[in-house]
Amino acid sequence: MMPLTHSVTADFDGTLFDPNLRAFIAWYYNSKTRELLNNLKIPFVLNTGRPIWDPFSDIQLGIVGMKKPNVVIYGAGTKILWRKNNHYELDRDWEDIMQKTKWDKEKTIKSIIPVIKKYSAKFYDTKNEYMTRVWVDKMPVSTLSAFITSLQKQVENTKILRTEQILLQNTEEIFSGYLLLIPSIAGKEEGMKHVIKKLSSKINLVFGDALVDLPMLLDKSIKAFALNPTALARKGLKNTNVTILEGSPPENLLKTLMTELSIKQPIRNSPYRSLTRPILSLLEPFIYPNLTPDELSLKGLELVRNAINKPYHLRGGMGSLIAGYMMDVFDGLRSRRLPKVLAPRSLGEVGIMDNGQLIDGYADRMKEYLLLTSRREYDTAISCFLPSIARAQVESLGNTIPEFDPFGGSALSRSIKLIKSYFLLSIGNVVGSKRVDASIFLSNMKTFESRRKQAKTFSWTKLKDYDRTATKRLVFYVSLLQKQLSKQKIADAKLKEALKEYEKVNTKQLQKDLKLSFPRF
């Protein structure tokens, strides 16, 4: 049999779902990972510290959108299951290795109970004959080290692992989670090496997030990625070759696979759109039913202006603001339902939806600009144009990039922050509002820098050779930026440097040379 090109090994908790509210959309990315693995017939190895693996565990995987694994390594490398058709079979070779350790669970438990009581920890046994556990809650790391040393003195042929509980307090100084006691030759890394040897895969991509994953991630025979690692895991990964990826673990796992496998169909839109679209589609026909998609976009801008004119009034202003941003969803739904609706003549449109994307973009950017300038956050207001400009530059080269940037954010996350900032001001929390606005600026700059790096070969003298739709958006956005720059001064040095490229662009000449028609506002 020819050796496999790739295999994928991943932890479960904290790796295949987020330890926060984004857990509810993990299925979106995991389902695409599942599709990718299935299509390319890449083996998926689940490597978890959970003491048992049962039918409910498979159900949990299904809930987060992931496929059933080809192999399950559980109990921190003490048990291995291979899936045959629709059931699991125990890896007898690995089971024989574990049995030969003659690890005495009963003796181990008896010897550690006095130490557990001394350190006010709790004993939690498992149904796994090669593992037992101790629960620790908010213990100082220095005390934890002494505790582990005391435990180690009482046992033989035993490895003691730390694994954090991701929803509890865990820092570089505080530990909350389990201590796992297993045979000394077990461990996630040992189970993984046994499986990889049997698979004979050439390239092994491995993902984890916690302390218990470190030995696995540090194995030199694999390519390792730490997804939003815990504080202590992050500390242990310093000065190593392990790639640390911040943000949503399921999203970064998918993007990493696509990069490693040279797949060029990135996820363009936020999963929130997929979640809400079916419900909002039912409402769309009743939202300003007489307006065209373009007019609906501009209606959203009008509503946001109304919110600004109601000096942060919690009821009327907030309602108008949220409604204004909701129009950004409904205009897209309407354009899909009524693709042949004429755009408004008042905007100088000459074709059917010829400039619909530009009108939508104009409304979105001006909402952000007006909200921020009304709060005198002028640099942040200008920075909102940069992510869209950089994206248009990348796409003018014929590439596509996702709406959400892992190093910064997205228009959706920016909108949520703008609404949050408005709310904080409406209840008198000026400091909180300014803090949110500052985070918008940082996110914009990170997104811009990340996207601009992807357009290294871009040249303003070659626009005629580039993708026309993206080029049109680019010139239009730059012209909007220049118009707003003429009204104010920039204070931030980093922003000034980023703007130099766009301040000198002759947009009127480019519009003429490329024969571009823009809506008139």
N, C-alpha and C positions, 0 to 999 in steps of 0.2 A: 504494500500500500504506500502511495506517495505521501510524504510528510505534509502536514497542514501548513499553510502559510502563516496564519494568525490564530491565536486563541485569546480570549478575554476573561480575566479573573477580576471579580469585584466583591467587596464587602457588601452587606445589606444595609443595616441601620446607619443612617447618616451619609450613605453613599448613593443609594438608590432612591432616597427621598430626603427632603430638607427637614432639618429640625426646627421648623417654624411654620407659619401659615402657608408658605409655598409648597408644603407637602401635598396640598390639595391639587396641585397642577403637575406633580411629578410624573403622573401617568402620561402626560402629553409628550415629554421627552423620552421616557422609558418605552413608550409604545413605538416611537420612531427608532429607538435603539433595537428593540425587539425585531422590527421589520427589517432593519439593516442586517442584523446577525442572521436572521432566517434566510434572507435573500442570498447572502454570501456564504451561507452554511459554515459560519464561524462558531466553534464551540464556546458556550458560555459556562464558566465555572463560578459558582457562588461559594465564597469563602467567608464563613461567619463564625463569630464567637458564641452564638446561641448554642445552648447545651443539647438541644434536640432539634430534629427536623421532621415535621409531621404534615398531614394533609392541610391543616390550617395555615401552616407556613407557606405552602404553595398558593393558598387563597390570598394571603397577604401580598405575595408577589404579584398576583393578578390584579389586586386592587391598585397597586402603584404602577400598573401597566407593563410590567416586565414579563418576559417569557419564562417558562419553566426551565431551570438550568439543565444542561447536559450532565453536569457533575455538581454535587453538593459536598463541600468540605465543611463540617460543622463541629461544634465543641472545641473550637480553637485548634483544629487540626487533629482531633482524636478519632473522628469518624469520617468515612468517605462513602458517598453513594453515587452510583452511575445510573442514569435514567435509560431504561430499555423500553421502547414503545411508550407506554403511559404509566409505568411503575418504576420504582427504584430498586436497585440491587446493591447489597453491601459489597464494598471492595474487600474481598477475602485476603488479598495479599497484605493490605494495610492493617486489616484486623489481626492477622497473624503477628505482624510487627508489634502492635499494641499489646497483645497477649503475652508476648515474650518479655515485655518489660516487667511483668509480674508486679505491676503497680498495685499496691494494697490500699484501696479507697477507705475501707473501714478503719484501718490502722492510722491512715493519714488524718481522718476526721477526729479520731480520739485524741491524737497528739496535738492538734491545733486548737481545740476548744478552750483550754485555759488561757492561751495567748489572745484569742478573740475576745474573751471576757475582760481581760486586762486592758485592752484598748477600746472597750465599749463599742465594738463592731458587732455585726450580726451574721450568723451562719445561715446560708441558704444552700441546701443540697440540691442536686439535680438527679434526673433519671438516667444520666449518662454514667456508665460504670468507670469511665476514665476522666471524670471531672467532678470537682466540687467547688463551691463558691463561698466567698465572704463579702458581705455588703458593707460599704464604707460611705458615710455621708458627711460632706464638708470637712474632711480631715486635712489639716495642713500637710503639705507635701513632705516637709521634714519629718513630721510624725509618721507619715505613711512609710517613709523609707526605713525608719526604725522598726515599724510594725512588720514589714516584709522581712527584714533581717531576722527578727525574732521568730517569725513563722518558718523561715527557711532552716533555722537551726533545729526545728522539731521534726522535719520531714526528710525522707530520703528519696532519691530518684524522682524529684518533683520540680517542675518549673512553675513559677508564680508570675502570672501576667496581670497587668492592669488594663482595665477597659472602662472608659468613661460612660456615664449615662448622659446622653447628649442634651436632654431637656433640663438637667440640673446644673448647679453651679460647678464650673470647672475652669480654673485659671492656672497660671504657672505656679501659684502658691497654694491653691485649694483643689482637692480631688474629691469627686463624688462618683461612685460606681462600684464595680465588682473587682475583686481579686479572684482570678481563675487559677485553680490548682490542677495541673495536668501532668502526665508522665513527662520526664525530662526530654525525651526524643520527639515529643509531639510539638504542636505549634502551627500556626497558619502557614508559615513559610515551608515547613517540612511536608505538610499535606499538599501544598501547592507544587512543590518540586516533584513529588511522587506522581501527581496527576499529569503535569507537563511532560514528564518522561514517558508516560503511557500514551499521551496524545501525539508526541513527536512533532509538536508545532515549532516552527522556526522563530516566529516573533510573538512574544507573550506580553500583552498589555495588561497592566495590573492597577487597580484602583482601590483606595482605602482612605480613611479619614482619622482614625484614632490611634492611641498608644498600642493597642493590641495588634494593629496592622503594621507597625514599624518594621519588625524583622522581615515581613513579607515584602514591603516596599523597598527595603534596602538590599534585597537580594540582587546581586550583580548580573544574574542571567536573564533578567526581565527588564522591561521598560515601565517605570513606575510613575504614578500620578497621585498626588495627595489632594483630595477634593475638600476645600474649605476645612482644613485640619483643625483639630482641637488645639488648645493652647499648649499643652504638654507635648503633643505630637509635633506641632510646629517647631517647638524648641529642639526636639530630638532630630529634626530634619535639617537643621542649619548646617551649612557647608557640606551638603550631600548633593548627589545628582538627581534627586527626586524632584519632579516638576510640581510646584504648588499652584493650584488653580483656585482663585477666590470666586465667591458667588454660588449660584445654584449647582449642587453636585450633579443631579441628573442631566442638567443642560450642558455642563462642562464635559461630562462623560461622553455624551453624544457628539459634541463638537470635536472632542479629541479623537474619537473613532473616525469621524469624517476626514479629519486632517491626516491621521495616520494611514488611512486607507485611500487617500487621494480622491475623495468623493466631493464633487463641486456643486452640491445642491443644498446650500445652507438653509437653516430655518429663518425665514424672513420676518414673519409676524409673531407677535406675542401670543402665548397660549391662552391668555385671558380672552382674546378675541374668539378663539374656538369655543371657549366655555360659554360665552354670553351670546354669541351670534344667533343660535336657534330661538332664544327667547325674544331678543330685540327685533328679530325679523318679523315676529308677529305684531309688534308694536309699530314698526316703521310706517305702514300705510296710514296710520292715524296721526302722525307727527307732521304738522304743517303740510297737509296732503296736497295743497295747490302749488307748493314750491318745487322747483327743479333741484337736482342734486347740488348744482353750483349755488343756487340761492339758499339752500339749506346750510351749506358751508358758511356763507356770509351771515346767515341768521345766527349761527353759533358765535361769530365774532361780535355781532350786535348785542347779544345777551351778555357776553363777557364785559362789553363796554358799559352796559347797564349796571352790572355788579360793581364795577369800579366807581360809578357815579353815586352808588349808595353807601358811601364811606364805610365799608366793612360791616354792614348791617347783617347780623347773624341770620335773620330769617329771609328777608327779601333778597339781599345781596348774595347770600350763599346759594339760595335756590336758583337764582339767575346764573350764577357762575357754573354750577353743576350742569344745568340745562345747556349752557353754552358749550361745555365740553362734550356732552352727550351727542350734540349735533354732529360731531366728528365721526361718530359711529353710524348715525342714521344717514348721513350723506353718502357714505360708502355703500350701505345697504340699498339705498334708493338708486344709485348709479348702476348697481348690478341688476336690480329689478326692472329699471327703465333705461336701458343702455342707449336708446335712440332719442331721448328727450333733448330738445334744443337747449343750449346754454343761454343765459340772459343776454339780450342784445345790449343792455346798458353797460356791460363790461367789455364791449367791443368784440364779442365772439363772432367768428365767421363760419364755424363748422359745428358739427354735432359733437359736443363734449371735447372739442379740440384742445381746450386749455383747462379741462376739469381738474387735472392733477395740480396744475399751478394755482388755481383758485383755492383748492383745498389746502395746499401748502402755505399759501399766503395767509389764509384765515388762521391756521394753526400757529404760524410764527408770530403773527401780529397779536394774537391772544396773549402769548407769552411775553412779548415785548411790552405791551400796554400794561399788563398786570405788574410787571417788575419795575417799569419806569414810574408807575403810580406810587410805588414804595421807595422810589429814588435809588433803586438797585440798578444803576445804569450799565455797569460792566457786565453784570449777570444777564441783563436784557439783551445786550449785543451778543454775548456768548451763545445764546440760544440759536443763532443762525448758523454757527460753525459746524455742528454735527451734520446738518442737512447738506451743507456745501461740500463737506468732505465725502459724504456718502455719494453725492452726485458725481464727484471727481472719480471715485473708484468705479462707479457703474458706467461712467462714460467710456472707460477702458474695456468694457465688455464683461466685467466681473459683477457678481452680486454679493451683497453682505447682509447679515441679519439685521433686523430692526433693533434688537437688543445687543448692545456692545458689552462683552464681559468685563472690560476694563472701566466702563463708565456707566451707561444706562441706556434709556430709550426715551422717545417722546412720551410714551405712556407713563413711565416712572416720573418724568419731569412734570407731567400734568397733575399727577397725584400729589407731588410735593407742592406745586403751586396752590392747589386747593387747600392743602394742609396749612400752608403759610397764611393764606387768606383767613382761615378759621382761627388760627392763633392770634392774628391781629384783631379779629372781631371780638375776642374775649379778653383783649388787653395784654396778651403775652407778646410784647414787642421783641424781647430777647429771643424767644423761641422761634418767632417768625424769621428773624434775621439769620438764625442758625440754619434754618431750612433753606433759605435763599442762598446762603454760602455753600451749602452742599450741592445745590443746583449748578452753581458756577463750577465747582470742582468736577462734577460729573460731566458737564458739557465739555470741559477742557480735556478730560481723559478720553472721552468718546472721540472728540475731534482728533487728538493726537494718534489714537489707535487707528482710526480710519485713514488719516492722512498718510500714515506709514504704508498703507496698502496701495497707495497711489503714487509710488516713487517715480514711476516712468511717465507720469502725467506731464503734458506740455501744453501751454496755452496757444502755441503756434500750430498745433495739430488737431484743433477742434473739429475741422472738417472731416477728419478721418475717424472720429469717435462716434459712439452710439448717439444718434440724434436726440432721442427722447431724454436721455440723461443729460446731454449737453444743454438742451433747452432749459431743464430744471436748474442746472448749474448757473448759467448766465442770469436767469431770472432771480435766483436767490442772492447772487452777488449784487445785482442791481438793487434789490431790497435792502441788503446790508449797507450798501453805500449811501442810500437815501437816509437811513437812520443814523449813520455815522456823521452825516453832515449837520445833525442837530445837537451833538453832544461831544464831550471829550472823554477819552479813555484814561483810567488811572492805573490799572494793573499792567505791569511790565510784560508779563507772559502773554497777556491778551494782545497787547500792542504788537508784539513780535509776530503773533499768529495772523494778525490782520494785514500786515505789510503786503503779503502776496495778493490780497484782494482789493486793496485800496487803489492800486495802480492799474487795475484791469479796466479797459475802455469798453464797458458793456454796450453802449450805444453803437459803437462801431462793429462789435461782434454781432449784435442783433441784425445789423444791416448786412454784414458780410455773409452770415449764415442764413439770412432770410427767415428770421424767427419772429413769430407774432406772439405778443404778450397781451393778457387782459389789461384793461385800463382801469385804474382805481382812483 
